Amino acid sequence: MKNKNLAIVLTIGLLVLVGGAYFVVSSKKEAPESITPEPQIVPEEKINTLSADDIGLILTTGNNNRKVIMEVANIGDISSLDYELSYMSKGDIPRGAIGHIDIKSKTRPVRQEIVLGTCSDVCHYDEDVSDIKLILKVAKIDGTISQVEKSLEL
C-alpha cells in the first residue's frame, strides 16, 4: 500500500511540476506586436473647376418648388455626370439627393428632375426649402474629371 501511495504522490507531484513549468514558459513568451500597416498616402487627384456656363448648366424649380430641374446643354465631350444636391428643410434640417447620369445621346441636353423630399408610392415633399446647392462631377470622354457648383435661391 505504501508503494501505491508513493506512486500516486509522485505522479501528482510530477503533474504539478510539468503544469507549473508550462505555465512559467508560456507566460514569458512576449505577446506578438500588433502589426499596424503603414498609412498609405493617397495622392490627391486634381479636380478642375468649370463654371456653370462652360457646360450650359441651368437650375430651376418645378411643381411649386417641390423639385429642382437640372439641365446641362453642352454635353459633347461629357461621358457622365455625378450630382449631389444639398438643401435645408423646415426646422433647419439638412437634406439632399445624389445620383449618376450616363450620357447616351450627344445631340440633346440632359435633363434631370430631383424631388425635394421622398417618394415611394406617394411623395412627401420637404417644406420651407432653402440654401439649395448643386455640385456636379463632370467626367469627360478624355478621362479628365471636373467639378461645377451652382446655387439656387427660392
Secondary structure, 3 states (H helix, E strand, C coil): CHHHHHHHHHHHHHHHHHHHHHHHHHHHCCCCCCCCCCCCCCCCCCCEECCHHHHCEEEEEECCCCEEEEEECCCCCEEEEEEEEEEEECCCEEEEEEEEEECCCCCCCEEEEEECEEECCCEEECCCCEEEEEEEEEEECCCCEEEEEEEECC
